[in-house]
Amino acid sequence: MSKHSIIPKYTDWEQFFLRKPHVITKERWTTTSSYYQPEFVKIFHRDEQNKQQYEYLSSMIQRNFNNKNTSYRYSITPDAIDTITFGESFLSCYKTHSMMVMIPIYIHLKNGLYAYQSYYGDYMSTERTKRRNGDSAKLCYTTACDIQKRKGTQVFLTKKEGIPLPLFVPLLSFYTYVYDITYWKSSFTLSLPFEVKEYTNIRQVDFSPFSHRISISHEHIEYGIKRKYFYVFALHYKGECLGIFFFKEPYFSYKQKKAIEVVGCILYKNYETCYAVFLYIITTIFRDKYGYHILLFEKIGHNVPLLKMLKEEYGEMYTVSTFYYIYNFRMTSLEREMDKVFVLVP
């Protein structure tokens, strides 16, 4: 293998030729790669992180993601980063101009046949003047090698928007729709026996409709709910749950209108009623009560039938190509099984 490669070598060629999902290499990733530069990378466990680091990452994200010539803005706060980096997370930096966080997640594919305690790389930010030096790749690779050594982690996940990565096939590929909900209307009148409940505990939520699940821990979700980062609403009819809707605060605004994001939903039955209540939650709670006027909607999982009904009433402002990549794991894309996929990460 070339010393410049950041792709792990195969250790199980039998699985490769049988075309079965499998970890590419179960060995330690090579530390002879030019991308492995521990002398320039500092890695901080959750217990070692502090508010000053969060403030530095927050300012770096806003400085490098925002552009005065665009209508959108990211405004993530140090408190939000504190919420995101819950549990056994890591924050790493390459010198002083590239930073990221690694968040523990659980990956369950094909009904748990392939299950991994993994890490999700998020909020990668590099100063614009340093982006052609390969420092982001050095930071990612060195951080992954360190976590692999500490935790034995074999598989990693990351998300990308816009242009796909060359030579890599994404595990998931879909569009994120952006809507202005200022003038949306809901004809649904909430009355018994219908109830909309806001969940603070998700331990009893039934995720069985999905064959493939990628998520942070229940404890992390509930911590996010407590910190007003996640919102979970459920529709009940005569005590039976018909559907659950998961939202998150993306710290994103468009033309000075702040956004809320639909990260996932579970529709157990009666999709039309769930859609009507979804509009009720969006307009009555998020817009009228909390002041959100932009909706981000990922076309994934049970969001797909809701989005189909939504598109019959309202047009999106624009869409963003979105990709999830899984590293050191070979599996065909889940694009044909999008209705069986549930993803809940920060």
Solvent accessible surface area in square Angstrom, and as a share of the most:
residue,aa,sasa,rsa
1,M,132,0.59
2,S,68,0.44
3,K,127,0.54
4,H,108,0.48
5,S,27,0.18
6,I,63,0.32
7,I,86,0.44
8,P,23,0.14
9,K,111,0.47
10,Y,52,0.20
11,T,54,0.31
12,D,44,0.23
13,W,134,0.47
14,E,116,0.52
15,Q,46,0.21
16,F,54,0.22
17,F,148,0.62
18,L,95,0.47
19,R,163,0.59
20,K,101,0.43
21,P,19,0.12
22,H,13,0.06
23,V,7,0.04
24,I,22,0.11
25,T,4,0.02
26,K,134,0.57
27,E,91,0.41
28,R,159,0.58
29,W,21,0.07
30,T,50,0.29
31,T,79,0.46
32,T,110,0.64
33,S,5,0.03
34,S,43,0.28
35,Y,54,0.20
36,Y,60,0.23
37,Q,33,0.15
38,P,66,0.42
39,E,123,0.55
40,F,82,0.34
41,V,13,0.07
42,K,134,0.57
43,I,27,0.14
44,F,48,0.20
45,H,29,0.13
46,R,55,0.20
47,D,127,0.66
48,E,97,0.44
49,Q,21,0.10
50,N,69,0.36
51,K,129,0.55
52,Q,141,0.63
53,Q,28,0.12
54,Y,13,0.05
55,E,78,0.35
56,Y,96,0.36
57,L,1,0.00
58,S,5,0.04
59,S,49,0.32
60,M,0,0.00
61,I,2,0.01
62,Q,56,0.25
63,R,113,0.41
64,N,7,0.04
65,F,71,0.29
66,N,11,0.06
67,N,63,0.32
68,K,192,0.82
69,N,125,0.64
70,T,55,0.32
71,S,50,0.33
72,Y,70,0.27
73,R,121,0.44
74,Y,57,0.22
75,S,54,0.35
76,I,3,0.01
77,T,55,0.32
78,P,32,0.20
79,D,88,0.46
80,A,3,0.02
81,I,2,0.01
82,D,31,0.16
83,T,4,0.03
84,I,3,0.01
85,T,0,0.00
86,F,53,0.22
87,G,34,0.32
88,E,78,0.35
89,S,0,0.00
90,F,1,0.00
91,L,1,0.00
92,S,0,0.00
93,C,17,0.10
94,Y,6,0.02
95,K,97,0.41
96,T,97,0.57
97,H,21,0.09
98,S,0,0.00
99,M,7,0.03
100,M,5,0.02
101,V,1,0.00
102,M,9,0.04
103,I,0,0.00
104,P,34,0.21
105,I,3,0.01
106,Y,90,0.34
107,I,0,0.00
108,H,55,0.25
109,L,0,0.00
110,K,76,0.32
111,N,123,0.63
112,G,32,0.30
113,L,128,0.64
114,Y,42,0.16
115,A,53,0.41
116,Y,48,0.18
117,Q,139,0.62
118,S,2,0.01
119,Y,10,0.04
120,Y,2,0.01
121,G,8,0.08
122,D,22,0.11
123,Y,44,0.17
124,M,54,0.24
125,S,1,0.01
126,T,7,0.04
127,E,34,0.15
128,R,113,0.41
129,T,122,0.71
130,K,75,0.32
131,R,118,0.43
132,R,242,0.88
133,N,80,0.41
134,G,29,0.28
135,D,8,0.04
136,S,37,0.24
137,A,30,0.23
138,K,39,0.17
139,L,0,0.00
140,C,48,0.29
141,Y,13,0.05
142,T,3,0.02
143,T,0,0.00
144,A,6,0.05
145,C,11,0.06
146,D,36,0.19
147,I,0,0.00
148,Q,10,0.04
149,K,143,0.60
150,R,115,0.42
151,K,91,0.38
152,G,51,0.49
153,T,7,0.04
154,Q,54,0.24
155,V,1,0.01
156,F,8,0.03
157,L,1,0.01
158,T,33,0.19
159,K,51,0.22
160,K,63,0.27
161,E,88,0.39
162,G,36,0.35
163,I,137,0.69
164,P,65,0.41
165,L,51,0.25
166,P,104,0.65
167,L,177,0.88
168,F,68,0.28
169,V,119,0.69
170,P,24,0.15
171,L,4,0.02
172,L,0,0.00
173,S,34,0.22
174,F,16,0.07
175,Y,110,0.42
176,T,12,0.07
177,Y,17,0.06
178,V,3,0.02
179,Y,1,0.00
180,D,46,0.24
181,I,0,0.00
182,T,33,0.19
183,Y,187,0.71
184,W,11,0.04
185,K,160,0.68
186,S,37,0.24
187,S,118,0.76
188,F,37,0.16
189,T,109,0.64
190,L,65,0.32
191,S,65,0.42
192,L,144,0.72
193,P,51,0.32
194,F,52,0.22
195,E,66,0.30
196,V,31,0.18
197,K,81,0.34
198,E,78,0.35
199,Y,42,0.16
200,T,98,0.57
201,N,86,0.44
202,I,0,0.00
203,R,105,0.38
204,Q,169,0.75
205,V,18,0.10
206,D,71,0.37
207,F,24,0.10
208,S,88,0.57
209,P,50,0.32
210,F,8,0.03
211,S,23,0.15
212,H,2,0.01
213,R,79,0.29
214,I,1,0.00
215,S,20,0.13
216,I,3,0.02
217,S,27,0.17
218,H,65,0.29
219,E,88,0.39
220,H,4,0.02
221,I,1,0.01
222,E,29,0.13
223,Y,51,0.19
224,G,0,0.00
225,I,11,0.06
226,K,161,0.68
227,R,87,0.32
228,K,115,0.49
229,Y,4,0.01
230,F,4,0.02
231,Y,15,0.06
232,V,1,0.00
233,F,7,0.03
234,A,0,0.00
235,L,0,0.00
236,H,19,0.08
237,Y,74,0.28
238,K,150,0.64
239,G,60,0.58
240,E,79,0.36
241,C,33,0.20
242,L,6,0.03
243,G,0,0.00
244,I,4,0.02
245,F,0,0.00
246,F,2,0.01
247,F,0,0.00
248,K,20,0.08
249,E,23,0.11
250,P,17,0.11
251,Y,44,0.17
252,F,18,0.07
253,S,23,0.15
254,Y,37,0.14
255,K,128,0.54
256,Q,179,0.80
257,K,70,0.30
258,K,88,0.37
259,A,0,0.00
260,I,0,0.00
261,E,11,0.05
262,V,0,0.00
263,V,8,0.05
264,G,5,0.05
265,C,2,0.01
266,I,0,0.00
267,L,5,0.02
268,Y,60,0.23
269,K,96,0.41
270,N,76,0.39
271,Y,79,0.30
272,E,121,0.54
273,T,25,0.14
274,C,0,0.00
275,Y,20,0.08
276,A,31,0.24
277,V,0,0.00
278,F,0,0.00
279,L,10,0.05
280,Y,37,0.14
281,I,0,0.00
282,I,0,0.00
283,T,4,0.02
284,T,54,0.32
285,I,26,0.13
286,F,0,0.00
287,R,39,0.14
288,D,94,0.49
289,K,139,0.59
290,Y,66,0.25
291,G,32,0.31
292,Y,8,0.03
293,H,55,0.25
294,I,1,0.00
295,L,0,0.00
296,L,18,0.09
297,F,0,0.00
298,E,7,0.03
299,K,76,0.32
300,I,5,0.02
301,G,3,0.03
302,H,18,0.08
303,N,0,0.00
304,V,45,0.26
305,P,32,0.20
306,L,0,0.00
307,L,1,0.00
308,K,141,0.60
309,M,36,0.16
310,L,0,0.00
311,K,91,0.39
312,E,139,0.62
313,E,98,0.44
314,Y,47,0.18
315,G,65,0.63
316,E,60,0.27
317,M,73,0.32
318,Y,72,0.27
319,T,53,0.31
320,V,40,0.23
321,S,36,0.23
322,T,0,0.00
323,F,17,0.07
324,Y,4,0.02
325,Y,4,0.01
326,I,24,0.12
327,Y,58,0.22
328,N,4,0.02
329,F,8,0.04
330,R,63,0.23
331,M,26,0.12
332,T,91,0.53
333,S,40,0.26
334,L,3,0.01
335,E,103,0.46
336,R,235,0.86
337,E,53,0.24
338,M,25,0.11
339,D,78,0.41
340,K,90,0.38
341,V,1,0.01
342,F,6,0.02
343,V,7,0.04
344,L,1,0.00
345,V,7,0.04
346,P,6,0.04
